[in-house]
Amino acid sequence: MSTHPVDKLERLVSEWIETARALREDNARLQTELRQLRQQVESLSQEQNGTQAKLSRLAGLEAEQKRWEEERKTMRTKVRHILEQLHRIPAE
């Protein structure tokens, strides 16, 4: 094994070049992964917005159903009262 400074420098430069190449590959891989994760975040965000809109609509529909149910009960009571009054009218 040579201990000349030039040989040592060549070895170190070679190691640094290999390290730099590996770092560039890792950087490219990480950038690709980051883009994919950002796309997933965007997709999930859009999905969440859609889900929130659906939940809001569902809450509105449930409130409307409850209102209609109350109105139906009121109408049934009124109809029952009218029918009772009709039965009380003497037949001629």
CNS distance restraints for C-alpha pairs under 8 A (distance, minus, plus):
assign (resid   2 and name CA) (resid   7 and name CA) 6.72 0.50 0.50
assign (resid   2 and name CA) (resid   8 and name CA) 7.86 0.50 0.50
assign (resid   3 and name CA) (resid   7 and name CA) 6.78 0.50 0.50
assign (resid   3 and name CA) (resid   8 and name CA) 6.52 0.50 0.50
assign (resid   4 and name CA) (resid   8 and name CA) 6.23 0.50 0.50
assign (resid   5 and name CA) (resid   9 and name CA) 5.92 0.50 0.50
assign (resid   6 and name CA) (resid  10 and name CA) 6.10 0.50 0.50
assign (resid   7 and name CA) (resid  11 and name CA) 6.24 0.50 0.50
assign (resid   8 and name CA) (resid  12 and name CA) 6.18 0.50 0.50
assign (resid   9 and name CA) (resid  13 and name CA) 6.01 0.50 0.50
assign (resid  10 and name CA) (resid  14 and name CA) 6.05 0.50 0.50
assign (resid  11 and name CA) (resid  15 and name CA) 6.17 0.50 0.50
assign (resid  12 and name CA) (resid  16 and name CA) 6.07 0.50 0.50
assign (resid  13 and name CA) (resid  17 and name CA) 6.06 0.50 0.50
assign (resid  14 and name CA) (resid  18 and name CA) 6.22 0.50 0.50
assign (resid  15 and name CA) (resid  19 and name CA) 6.04 0.50 0.50
assign (resid  16 and name CA) (resid  20 and name CA) 5.99 0.50 0.50
assign (resid  17 and name CA) (resid  21 and name CA) 6.13 0.50 0.50
assign (resid  18 and name CA) (resid  22 and name CA) 6.20 0.50 0.50
assign (resid  19 and name CA) (resid  23 and name CA) 6.12 0.50 0.50
assign (resid  20 and name CA) (resid  24 and name CA) 6.14 0.50 0.50
assign (resid  21 and name CA) (resid  25 and name CA) 6.28 0.50 0.50
assign (resid  22 and name CA) (resid  26 and name CA) 6.15 0.50 0.50
assign (resid  23 and name CA) (resid  27 and name CA) 5.95 0.50 0.50
assign (resid  24 and name CA) (resid  28 and name CA) 6.13 0.50 0.50
assign (resid  25 and name CA) (resid  29 and name CA) 6.15 0.50 0.50
assign (resid  26 and name CA) (resid  30 and name CA) 5.99 0.50 0.50
assign (resid  27 and name CA) (resid  31 and name CA) 6.04 0.50 0.50
assign (resid  28 and name CA) (resid  32 and name CA) 6.23 0.50 0.50
assign (resid  29 and name CA) (resid  33 and name CA) 6.19 0.50 0.50
assign (resid  30 and name CA) (resid  34 and name CA) 5.95 0.50 0.50
assign (resid  31 and name CA) (resid  35 and name CA) 6.20 0.50 0.50
assign (resid  32 and name CA) (resid  36 and name CA) 6.31 0.50 0.50
assign (resid  33 and name CA) (resid  37 and name CA) 6.14 0.50 0.50
assign (resid  34 and name CA) (resid  38 and name CA) 6.10 0.50 0.50
assign (resid  35 and name CA) (resid  39 and name CA) 6.21 0.50 0.50
assign (resid  36 and name CA) (resid  40 and name CA) 6.24 0.50 0.50
assign (resid  37 and name CA) (resid  41 and name CA) 6.11 0.50 0.50
assign (resid  38 and name CA) (resid  42 and name CA) 6.16 0.50 0.50
assign (resid  39 and name CA) (resid  43 and name CA) 6.07 0.50 0.50
assign (resid  40 and name CA) (resid  44 and name CA) 6.00 0.50 0.50
assign (resid  41 and name CA) (resid  45 and name CA) 5.95 0.50 0.50
assign (resid  42 and name CA) (resid  46 and name CA) 6.20 0.50 0.50
assign (resid  43 and name CA) (resid  47 and name CA) 6.15 0.50 0.50
assign (resid  44 and name CA) (resid  48 and name CA) 5.96 0.50 0.50
assign (resid  45 and name CA) (resid  49 and name CA) 6.19 0.50 0.50
assign (resid  46 and name CA) (resid  50 and name CA) 6.22 0.50 0.50
assign (resid  47 and name CA) (resid  51 and name CA) 6.10 0.50 0.50
assign (resid  48 and name CA) (resid  52 and name CA) 6.05 0.50 0.50
assign (resid  49 and name CA) (resid  53 and name CA) 6.16 0.50 0.50
assign (resid  50 and name CA) (resid  54 and name CA) 6.19 0.50 0.50
assign (resid  51 and name CA) (resid  55 and name CA) 6.09 0.50 0.50
assign (resid  52 and name CA) (resid  56 and name CA) 6.07 0.50 0.50
assign (resid  53 and name CA) (resid  57 and name CA) 6.16 0.50 0.50
assign (resid  54 and name CA) (resid  58 and name CA) 6.00 0.50 0.50
assign (resid  55 and name CA) (resid  59 and name CA) 6.09 0.50 0.50
assign (resid  56 and name CA) (resid  60 and name CA) 6.26 0.50 0.50
assign (resid  57 and name CA) (resid  61 and name CA) 6.13 0.50 0.50
assign (resid  58 and name CA) (resid  62 and name CA) 6.06 0.50 0.50
assign (resid  59 and name CA) (resid  63 and name CA) 6.18 0.50 0.50
assign (resid  60 and name CA) (resid  64 and name CA) 6.12 0.50 0.50
assign (resid  61 and name CA) (resid  65 and name CA) 5.98 0.50 0.50
assign (resid  62 and name CA) (resid  66 and name CA) 6.17 0.50 0.50
assign (resid  63 and name CA) (resid  67 and name CA) 6.22 0.50 0.50
assign (resid  64 and name CA) (resid  68 and name CA) 6.11 0.50 0.50
assign (resid  65 and name CA) (resid  69 and name CA) 6.00 0.50 0.50
assign (resid  66 and name CA) (resid  70 and name CA) 6.23 0.50 0.50
assign (resid  67 and name CA) (resid  71 and name CA) 6.20 0.50 0.50
assign (resid  68 and name CA) (resid  72 and name CA) 5.94 0.50 0.50
assign (resid  69 and name CA) (resid  73 and name CA) 6.22 0.50 0.50
assign (resid  70 and name CA) (resid  74 and name CA) 6.23 0.50 0.50
assign (resid  71 and name CA) (resid  75 and name CA) 6.12 0.50 0.50
assign (resid  72 and name CA) (resid  76 and name CA) 6.10 0.50 0.50
assign (resid  73 and name CA) (resid  77 and name CA) 6.22 0.50 0.50
assign (resid  74 and name CA) (resid  78 and name CA) 6.25 0.50 0.50
assign (resid  75 and name CA) (resid  79 and name CA) 6.01 0.50 0.50
assign (resid  76 and name CA) (resid  80 and name CA) 5.97 0.50 0.50
assign (resid  77 and name CA) (resid  81 and name CA) 6.13 0.50 0.50
assign (resid  78 and name CA) (resid  82 and name CA) 6.18 0.50 0.50
assign (resid  79 and name CA) (resid  83 and name CA) 6.10 0.50 0.50
assign (resid  80 and name CA) (resid  84 and name CA) 6.15 0.50 0.50
assign (resid  81 and name CA) (resid  85 and name CA) 6.28 0.50 0.50
assign (resid  82 and name CA) (resid  86 and name CA) 6.18 0.50 0.50
assign (resid  83 and name CA) (resid  87 and name CA) 6.25 0.50 0.50
assign (resid  84 and name CA) (resid  88 and name CA) 6.45 0.50 0.50
assign (resid  85 and name CA) (resid  89 and name CA) 6.61 0.50 0.50
